Amino acid sequence: MFVEGIHLDAEVGVLDSEHGRTQPLLIDVELDVDLEASGVSDDLNDTVNYAAAADLVVAITQSKHHELLEHLADRIAKGCLDLDDRVTAVTVTVRKLEPPVTMPVSATGVRRRLVR
């Protein structure tokens, strides 16, 4: 199960120029969930609500200034594991779309995977 391409503006970064301003991020969350029961029942109660994961990403990302993308990704991954006991693993990718680097790049970022 995944939520891909969550576009957010958030305060993140260690440089002085990154403090006190927001910048665009792109966040993907992949949840490892057994989909057997919901595949048969067609009932939301038999699965994890991915909208809750998306809401969590927004809440954590906008809760404070994060110095490192690693820290932000870790907080999101741990929060997703806490959402529902049926989540057995989570992979979070956080991309900074306008990174402060000297060459043209599409993005910089981190990927964090946690397993229960």
N, C-alpha and C positions, 0 to 999 in steps of 0.2 A: 504494500500500500504506500502511496507517496503523495506528497504535495510538492509540486515543482514550480519554480519561478515566482516565489513570493518577492515582490518588489517593494522595498522599504527605503525610506530615508532615515538614517540613524547617525548618532554621534559615535564614532569609532575611530581609533587611531592613536598612535603615540606621539606624533609630531605636534609641535605647537600650533601649526596651521590647521590641524584636524580637530582641535579643541574649540568648543563653542559654536560649531557649525555641523550641519548634517551632510551626509553624502549618500549616494545611492548604493544599496546592497541588493543582491539577488540570493535568495536562500531556498535550498531544496531540503526536504525531509523525507527520508524513506523509513517506514516502520515495518519490521518483520512481525507479521501477525498470521496466525493460522486462520485461513479464510474458509475452511471446510464448512463449518456450521452456517455461516451467513450465505455461503454459496448455495446451500440447500434450502435454507429457510426464507431467504429474501427479507430478513428482519434486522434492522439496525441494532437491536439489542444483542445480536449475536456477533457483533464486530466492534472495532474501534472507530470512533467518529473522527475522520480526518480533519473535519472543521475545527475540532477542539485542538488538534495539533497546530493548525494554522493560526488560531487565536493565541496559542501559547507562544509561538514564534514572534508574533507582533508584540505581545506583552513583555517578553524578556528583552527583545531587541530595543524597545523604546523605554525600558525601565531606568536606564542610566547610561553614562558614557562608558563604553568598553575600550580599554586600551588595545587589547589584542583580539583578533578574529578567533584565535584559538580559545580564548576564555568565553567568548560569545557562543561559539559552536558547542563547547562543553556544557554550558548552562542550558542550552536548548536541548541537547541530547539527553541530559539527566532529567530535565523536565518532561520530555516525551516518554522516557521510561516510567516516570511516576504517574503519567496520565491513566494508565490501565495495565493491570497485571498481565494481560494478554499480549502486550508488546514485549517480544523476547529480545529484540535488538533494534537499534536505531542508527541511521547514518545521516549526518547533517553536513551539508556543504554550504559554506558562506563565501560569496564572491563580492569583492569590492570592485565596483564598476568604473570608478575613476581613481585608481590608486596613484599615490604620489611617487611615481617612478619616472626615470628620464627617457625611456623609450616607449613607443606606442605599443600598448597591450590591450586586449579586450577586457581582461580582469585579472586580479590576483585573488588568492583565497586559500581556504583550508577545508579539509574534510575530516570529520570526527566520527568514529564508529564506536558505539558502546554495546556490549552484550550483557544481558542480565545473568 
